[in-house]
Amino acid sequence: MSLEHGGAHFSMLYDAVACRLVVDALSHSGPAVPSRLPFGTCLTVNLPGVRPHEAVAATAVTGANFTAEILNATKVPAEPPLRAYAQ
């Protein structure tokens, strides 16, 4: 799935590098630093325990659900007013 079609977002759910970057950011002060990742991290596609066919299925289901939500969302002519709790 290409990046412009959401591939980057959906794959973060099972991507080994994305997971390592999140763990790095949570384990250190400041943002994630890719150079702190173990050598060879980029050679691992999925998280441990996630098989390739499961990753493909997860992406397909997530994409279908996202598309259904967008197509069935209530349409409004303009942005609603900001709610009090957000002001």
N, C-alpha and C positions, 0 to 999 in steps of 0.2 A: 504494500500500500504506500502510495507516495505521500510525502510530507504535506503537500497542499490539500490532501483529502483527509487529514487527521491522523495519518499513520504515526506521526511522532507522539501525539497525545495518547492514543490508544495503547501503543506499544510500551509506554512507560509503566503500565501495570505489571508487566512481566519481564522487562528488559534488564539484563544483568548490570549493564553500565549505569543506567538510570538509578537502579537500586543502590549501587555502590556510591554514586554521587550524593544521593539523599543521606545515606549513612554517614558519609564523610562530612556533609554540612551539619548534621545533627551532633556529630562527635567532636567538632572543633568550633572555635569562635570564628564567626564570619562565614562567608560562602564556601561552597565546595571548591576544592582545588584538585583538578584532574591529575596533576603530577603525584598526588598522594595515593592514588589508586595502585593496587598491586600490578606489577608487570603481567601482561597477558589478559587483563580484565576484558579488553575489547575483543578478545578471541572467543569469549563466552557470549552466546546470543541471549539465552533465556536465564531466568533465575534458576537456581538448583531446584530440581523437582518439577519444573515446568517443561513438558515435552513439546516439540515443535507443533504437532497437530493441535495441542491444547491452546497454544498461543494464537494460531491461525483462527481457531474456533472462537476464542475470546474476542479477537479483533472483529470478526464478522458479526457476532452477537452485539457487541458494543456499538458498532457502526450502524446496524439495523435499528437498535433502540434509539440511538441519537437521531437518526433520520426520522423515525416515527414521531419522536417528541417535537422536532422542528416542524414537521408537516402538520401536526395536530395542535400546535400551540395556539392559544388565543391571540388573535391579531388585534392590535390597538392602533388608532390613528396617530397617537403621539405618546411620548414618555409620560407615565403617570406622575403625579406630584410626589416629591420625596416624603417618605413617612417620617413622623416625628422622631422616632428612635434613631433615625439615621442623620438627623440634622445636628 
